[in-house]
């Protein structure tokens, strides 16, 4: 079950709202929230629910012990907690990747390493990072361990952000776990965010998805025109898919009294890669900054160590996204440009024309998406060959041209206008504000209805970040 499904929109969420707002106490609201969150998660693959509950139990106990302990024992408990979460994530996400590479290394010696198929539990990359930040903040004295098991379970499992983020730090929602209020104004604002996110996903991301698949998966020798079209289409798809999910998650949280962190801020309008990472997947980039980069020494140990730390963090960022060398290269790609900007390029970008800085950023990001989307190393090289004209400049195969139907073209244009430019706010005269507000609500209602009609016409594609 996903947010963009008939089951969620017409059965699961309305029933949740009915029971949630019927509850008179915060404890009963929390119980209802936890039950629905566990049901939502179990819908993906029920056995993985027990792994999630096991992780919650261990981290709850470690947090209580860490909060009560003093001296050297606290550091050991922190290490045990971090190792547990990293090991859990590593086993399910990277065992196959490690064994495949070991098998390739030992192939000349005719040694065969069996590679088991290990299913990736839904959302494990996100809830593992939630747990690590929680126990790390307790160790640093930023928060106290929550002794109410129900509140901690709710923090770890609340369904709006459980399977694909944003990464929510405990300190962000600590007070709201025990006391929160919802007004009609907040509920309306949350509904608006949800409707916009749903439209982004269904009307833009899903409409360009077939075109992306036909170019990346349907041809090994794309022309320059096809390759650039494919990379641009994927940039639209991943932003409006993941950005749409994040908007829906934040909107759902606001509707029931939680303030979840914003995850995107027009990232394709950035004027440098440094700026891009202040706008893209903001909850992940800030998490890596606070819990990895600063822990490694940040920029306190001289320029060379700073460059190493930056690059190391983005290698980890790539690996976090997936157990593949393509993801590692994608992380190295962004890390390298961050280092180059830190070495002086950023100053030149700040002084030069904004249009040139914007073009540089977009091109670097688009080239990086090749590694992120391509299924194999050879597939990425084939796309790069097309991007640089080695497979011919013009021309378009029939399957790719067929993917450019009117709705996909409209989605590409709308995605570019919304995603790549920061439009100025229009000041509305006081007398016109009621009319503009009515028009705004009418437009939100229209895109919500249109999105539901689209979903009714066929199942929406799974969110891209569900596989991370």
Legacy VTK file of the C-alpha trace (Angstrom):
# vtk DataFile Version 3.0
C-alpha trace
ASCII
DATASET POLYDATA
POINTS 468 float
0.000 0.000 0.000
1.241 3.454 -0.905
-0.092 6.969 -0.389
-0.973 7.050 -4.094
-3.422 4.155 -3.966
-7.177 3.738 -3.736
-6.747 1.570 -0.623
-4.935 4.348 1.226
-7.008 7.291 0.009
-10.482 5.796 0.451
-10.111 3.176 3.183
-6.973 3.285 5.308
-6.526 7.026 5.832
-10.213 8.013 6.288
-10.631 5.238 8.882
-7.441 6.379 10.610
-8.649 9.992 10.754
-12.073 8.946 12.062
-10.611 6.894 14.919
-7.740 9.273 15.622
-9.889 12.381 16.037
-12.511 10.407 17.976
-9.920 9.562 20.632
-10.107 11.912 23.626
-6.653 11.348 25.141
-3.180 11.651 23.656
-2.371 8.115 24.807
-5.316 6.677 22.909
-4.376 8.758 19.850
-0.839 7.323 20.066
-2.158 3.768 20.329
-4.326 4.254 17.239
-1.402 5.861 15.378
0.930 2.966 16.236
-1.605 0.287 15.249
-2.266 1.900 11.876
1.466 2.443 11.317
2.217 -1.238 11.962
-0.619 -2.306 9.658
0.649 0.076 6.973
4.167 -1.348 7.286
3.034 -4.980 7.402
1.262 -4.433 4.101
4.680 -4.320 2.413
5.934 -7.674 3.726
4.685 -8.879 7.107
7.800 -10.820 8.307
9.877 -7.640 8.123
7.567 -6.148 10.755
9.225 -8.382 13.343
12.643 -7.052 12.362
11.375 -3.496 12.829
9.960 -4.377 16.272
13.232 -6.067 17.238
15.169 -2.941 16.238
12.781 -0.781 18.269
13.141 -3.012 21.355
16.954 -3.022 21.261
17.249 0.727 20.680
14.713 1.480 23.425
16.754 -0.552 25.937
20.095 0.906 24.785
18.717 4.435 25.055
17.475 3.891 28.624
20.803 2.363 29.690
22.745 5.153 27.984
20.676 7.822 29.692
21.239 6.241 33.121
24.957 5.505 32.714
27.859 7.851 33.398
31.567 7.770 32.578
33.309 5.440 30.117
30.393 3.031 30.116
28.291 5.556 28.190
30.738 5.549 25.291
30.687 1.754 25.117
26.900 1.739 25.068
26.905 4.292 22.258
29.296 2.131 20.258
27.164 -0.968 20.882
24.026 0.876 19.769
25.585 2.284 16.608
27.207 -1.059 15.720
23.875 -2.855 16.188
22.042 -0.514 13.815
24.839 -0.453 11.245
25.145 -4.255 11.387
21.397 -4.689 10.919
21.405 -2.359 7.926
24.624 -3.842 6.571
23.469 -7.457 6.736
20.240 -6.933 4.832
21.467 -4.302 2.408
25.102 -5.126 1.663
25.692 -8.863 2.250
24.842 -9.754 -1.333
26.939 -6.888 -2.704
29.955 -7.947 -0.621
29.683 -11.619 -1.593
29.230 -10.799 -5.293
32.439 -8.764 -5.295
34.270 -11.410 -3.295
33.110 -14.042 -5.787
34.417 -11.898 -8.673
37.808 -11.511 -6.959
38.139 -15.245 -6.344
36.920 -16.310 -9.793
40.491 -16.646 -11.227
41.205 -19.165 -8.462
38.071 -21.141 -9.380
36.543 -20.470 -5.984
32.772 -20.016 -6.079
31.086 -17.985 -3.352
27.346 -18.642 -3.028
25.376 -15.399 -3.007
22.090 -15.710 -1.099
19.059 -13.614 -1.977
18.315 -11.400 1.013
15.234 -9.242 0.760
15.669 -5.591 1.742
13.249 -4.688 4.557
11.077 -1.720 3.689
12.390 1.531 5.167
15.369 -0.015 6.978
17.732 2.707 5.698
15.492 5.337 7.276
14.567 3.785 10.614
18.181 2.720 11.220
19.273 6.349 10.826
16.436 7.461 13.120
17.720 5.126 15.819
21.372 6.142 15.420
20.562 9.848 15.695
18.372 9.159 18.746
21.028 7.356 20.788
23.763 9.743 19.573
21.738 12.749 20.770
21.192 11.079 24.132
24.935 10.476 24.434
25.658 14.128 23.611
23.074 15.322 26.138
20.816 16.962 23.539
17.775 14.890 24.567
16.750 12.522 27.334
15.677 8.952 26.645
11.916 8.579 26.372
10.764 6.167 29.083
7.314 5.765 27.576
7.615 2.748 25.220
4.456 3.752 23.356
5.850 7.181 22.481
9.163 5.680 21.333
7.383 3.104 19.164
5.348 5.921 17.621
8.513 7.919 16.895
10.053 4.947 15.101
6.957 3.763 13.234
4.686 6.710 12.353
3.499 5.750 8.882
3.868 9.126 7.090
7.680 8.930 7.224
8.409 5.273 8.077
9.291 3.827 4.684
10.874 6.713 2.747
11.570 9.576 5.108
12.165 12.360 5.667
14.698 11.372 8.324
13.118 12.743 11.497
15.275 13.439 14.533
13.767 12.678 17.897
14.302 16.237 19.107
12.069 17.498 16.281
9.007 15.598 17.523
9.852 14.903 21.190
7.321 17.343 22.620
4.647 16.433 20.066
4.767 12.756 21.035
3.178 13.655 24.360
1.236 16.793 23.507
-0.011 18.016 20.143
-2.963 19.911 18.805
-4.610 20.132 15.415
-6.542 23.159 14.215
-8.662 23.486 11.101
-6.007 25.808 9.722
-3.229 23.275 10.220
-5.388 20.443 8.907
-6.166 22.503 5.810
-2.478 23.342 5.274
-1.539 19.683 5.645
-4.241 18.637 3.186
-2.960 21.186 0.700
0.589 19.812 0.984
-0.695 16.259 0.561
-2.683 17.164 -2.566
0.314 18.906 -4.144
2.583 15.956 -3.353
0.079 13.487 -4.788
-0.206 15.542 -7.996
3.601 15.718 -8.293
3.796 11.945 -8.020
0.838 10.917 -10.174
0.573 13.670 -12.766
4.267 14.406 -13.332
6.626 11.650 -12.093
4.502 8.714 -13.235
3.792 10.291 -16.624
7.492 10.538 -17.522
8.357 7.119 -16.058
7.691 5.121 -19.292
9.939 7.486 -21.251
12.746 7.058 -18.703
12.400 3.274 -18.848
12.425 3.169 -22.651
15.659 5.194 -22.826
17.602 3.764 -19.885
16.392 0.166 -20.132
15.244 -0.144 -23.726
18.316 0.958 -25.656
22.031 0.345 -25.191
23.181 2.906 -27.782
21.078 6.063 -27.367
21.710 9.013 -29.625
22.682 12.351 -28.088
19.089 13.554 -28.369
17.736 10.394 -26.724
20.356 10.380 -23.955
19.840 13.999 -22.918
16.074 13.566 -23.094
16.345 10.467 -20.886
18.553 12.116 -18.270
16.323 15.202 -18.146
13.211 13.009 -17.858
14.795 11.044 -15.009
15.712 14.277 -13.204
12.034 15.235 -13.406
10.870 11.774 -12.367
13.052 11.352 -9.287
12.457 14.885 -8.004
8.679 14.857 -8.366
8.436 11.255 -7.157
10.557 11.699 -4.020
9.618 15.350 -3.538
5.972 14.359 -3.913
6.330 11.624 -1.305
8.053 14.014 1.107
5.331 16.651 0.629
2.670 14.036 1.312
4.513 12.788 4.409
4.901 16.294 5.819
1.286 17.084 4.956
0.003 13.976 6.719
2.085 14.872 9.765
0.735 18.425 9.877
-2.837 17.144 9.612
-2.453 15.182 12.872
-0.300 17.657 14.782
3.296 16.703 13.899
5.836 19.055 12.366
8.093 16.966 10.120
11.198 18.483 8.504
11.095 19.897 4.991
13.072 17.697 2.604
13.354 19.780 -0.599
13.720 23.446 -1.460
13.755 23.771 -5.273
17.084 21.898 -5.594
17.399 22.283 -9.375
17.448 26.062 -8.905
20.735 25.781 -6.966
23.761 27.761 -8.117
26.393 25.240 -7.009
26.615 21.614 -5.901
27.151 22.889 -2.357
23.876 24.788 -2.677
22.203 21.763 -4.274
22.881 19.646 -1.194
21.370 22.334 1.015
18.174 21.888 -1.007
18.051 18.194 -2.005
17.048 15.479 0.513
17.785 18.013 3.238
17.066 15.619 6.110
19.723 13.169 4.824
22.376 15.778 4.015
21.987 17.442 7.428
22.081 14.009 9.118
25.333 13.112 7.344
26.773 16.523 8.244
25.935 16.297 11.950
26.592 12.609 12.622
29.355 11.716 10.139
31.129 14.800 8.768
31.471 16.589 12.114
32.356 13.313 13.861
35.200 12.824 11.352
36.512 16.284 12.212
34.542 18.432 9.777
36.620 21.399 8.654
38.510 21.749 11.939
41.618 19.764 10.966
42.914 21.686 7.958
42.000 21.851 4.252
43.243 18.408 3.204
41.404 16.615 5.999
38.293 18.638 5.158
38.439 17.437 1.551
38.896 13.819 2.664
35.982 14.137 5.093
33.707 15.619 2.436
34.527 12.938 -0.085
34.186 10.161 2.505
30.753 11.402 3.547
29.499 11.347 -0.030
30.927 7.908 -0.704
28.840 6.835 2.284
25.880 8.797 0.896
26.133 6.879 -2.374
26.447 3.528 -0.608
23.479 4.366 1.638
21.328 4.709 -1.468
22.137 1.254 -2.747
24.510 -1.701 -2.756
26.024 -1.034 -6.171
29.231 0.458 -7.528
27.113 2.836 -9.590
25.789 4.395 -6.374
29.315 4.621 -4.964
30.456 6.391 -8.145
27.453 8.729 -7.911
28.502 9.629 -4.365
32.121 10.086 -5.470
30.912 12.294 -8.337
29.122 14.690 -5.978
31.900 14.512 -3.392
34.499 15.447 -5.995
32.600 18.552 -7.098
32.011 19.571 -3.485
35.759 19.355 -2.873
36.522 21.314 -6.067
34.060 24.015 -5.014
35.608 24.094 -1.543
39.043 24.559 -3.132
37.956 27.780 -4.818
35.405 27.143 -7.568
32.546 28.251 -5.295
34.034 31.749 -5.035
34.149 32.034 -8.826
30.566 30.798 -9.100
29.395 33.373 -6.545
31.106 36.205 -8.421
30.071 35.161 -11.933
26.715 35.314 -13.715
23.965 33.432 -11.891
22.794 31.868 -15.176
26.233 30.308 -15.737
26.359 28.960 -12.168
22.872 27.520 -12.623
23.826 25.840 -15.902
26.975 24.336 -14.340
24.969 22.940 -11.419
22.243 21.443 -13.592
24.760 19.765 -15.913
26.743 18.266 -13.009
23.571 16.976 -11.370
22.230 15.512 -14.626
25.519 13.722 -15.329
25.394 12.314 -11.810
21.884 10.947 -12.360
23.269 8.676 -15.085
25.160 6.668 -12.431
22.167 6.759 -10.101
19.629 5.442 -12.642
21.642 3.058 -14.819
21.195 -0.562 -13.770
24.783 -1.541 -14.605
28.203 0.026 -15.062
28.099 -0.760 -18.795
24.640 0.784 -19.012
25.985 4.022 -17.517
28.872 4.063 -19.982
26.411 3.561 -22.838
24.408 6.576 -21.656
27.544 8.706 -21.402
28.498 7.653 -24.938
25.108 8.924 -26.063
25.349 12.166 -24.068
28.642 13.036 -25.749
27.473 12.149 -29.251
29.389 8.908 -29.848
26.193 7.132 -30.990
25.054 9.874 -33.318
23.452 13.217 -32.608
19.858 13.154 -33.836
17.236 10.575 -34.461
14.863 8.797 -32.133
13.750 5.167 -32.094
10.035 4.374 -32.319
9.604 3.142 -28.680
11.172 6.354 -27.361
9.192 8.571 -29.713
6.060 6.654 -28.672
6.838 7.590 -25.058
6.535 11.276 -25.983
2.741 11.336 -25.922
1.002 14.649 -25.087
0.679 14.008 -21.335
4.339 13.028 -20.925
5.419 16.136 -22.863
3.164 18.265 -20.655
4.703 16.627 -17.568
8.236 17.323 -18.836
7.379 20.975 -19.460
5.511 21.442 -16.170
8.283 19.661 -14.266
10.905 21.927 -15.797
8.971 25.096 -15.018
8.259 24.064 -11.428
11.504 22.313 -10.621
14.274 24.328 -12.277
13.245 27.916 -11.528
12.500 29.900 -8.420
9.525 32.018 -9.320
8.997 35.358 -7.532
6.064 35.651 -5.166
3.184 37.676 -6.540
1.920 40.356 -4.181
-1.857 40.369 -4.001
-3.779 43.515 -3.117
-5.719 43.276 0.123
-9.092 43.455 -1.600
-8.260 40.546 -3.921
-7.019 38.148 -1.239
-10.376 36.413 -0.543
-10.874 35.762 -4.256
-7.298 34.472 -4.627
-7.789 32.192 -1.605
-10.950 30.733 -3.150
-9.122 30.219 -6.453
-6.242 28.526 -4.622
-8.578 26.089 -2.842
-10.392 25.397 -6.115
-7.091 24.589 -7.871
-5.990 22.297 -5.019
-9.346 20.508 -5.120
-9.066 20.163 -8.893
-5.598 18.610 -8.861
-6.637 16.288 -6.025
-9.666 15.087 -7.978
-7.585 14.755 -11.144
-4.936 12.749 -9.273
-7.544 10.373 -7.849
-9.029 9.880 -11.323
-5.531 9.067 -12.621
-5.013 6.535 -9.821
-8.419 4.998 -10.518
-7.388 4.456 -14.131
-4.532 2.172 -13.082
-2.209 1.495 -10.172
0.412 4.182 -9.500
4.057 3.195 -9.839
5.840 2.423 -6.541
7.750 5.330 -5.022
11.374 5.252 -6.186
12.773 5.661 -2.677
10.897 2.606 -1.368
13.846 0.535 -2.611
16.349 2.454 -0.484
LINES 1 469
468 0 1 2 3 4 5 6 7 8 9 10 11 12 13 14 15 16 17 18 19 20 21 22 23 24 25 26 27 28 29 30 31 32 33 34 35 36 37 38 39 40 41 42 43 44 45 46 47 48 49 50 51 52 53 54 55 56 57 58 59 60 61 62 63 64 65 66 67 68 69 70 71 72 73 74 75 76 77 78 79 80 81 82 83 84 85 86 87 88 89 90 91 92 93 94 95 96 97 98 99 100 101 102 103 104 105 106 107 108 109 110 111 112 113 114 115 116 117 118 119 120 121 122 123 124 125 126 127 128 129 130 131 132 133 134 135 136 137 138 139 140 141 142 143 144 145 146 147 148 149 150 151 152 153 154 155 156 157 158 159 160 161 162 163 164 165 166 167 168 169 170 171 172 173 174 175 176 177 178 179 180 181 182 183 184 185 186 187 188 189 190 191 192 193 194 195 196 197 198 199 200 201 202 203 204 205 206 207 208 209 210 211 212 213 214 215 216 217 218 219 220 221 222 223 224 225 226 227 228 229 230 231 232 233 234 235 236 237 238 239 240 241 242 243 244 245 246 247 248 249 250 251 252 253 254 255 256 257 258 259 260 261 262 263 264 265 266 267 268 269 270 271 272 273 274 275 276 277 278 279 280 281 282 283 284 285 286 287 288 289 290 291 292 293 294 295 296 297 298 299 300 301 302 303 304 305 306 307 308 309 310 311 312 313 314 315 316 317 318 319 320 321 322 323 324 325 326 327 328 329 330 331 332 333 334 335 336 337 338 339 340 341 342 343 344 345 346 347 348 349 350 351 352 353 354 355 356 357 358 359 360 361 362 363 364 365 366 367 368 369 370 371 372 373 374 375 376 377 378 379 380 381 382 383 384 385 386 387 388 389 390 391 392 393 394 395 396 397 398 399 400 401 402 403 404 405 406 407 408 409 410 411 412 413 414 415 416 417 418 419 420 421 422 423 424 425 426 427 428 429 430 431 432 433 434 435 436 437 438 439 440 441 442 443 444 445 446 447 448 449 450 451 452 453 454 455 456 457 458 459 460 461 462 463 464 465 466 467
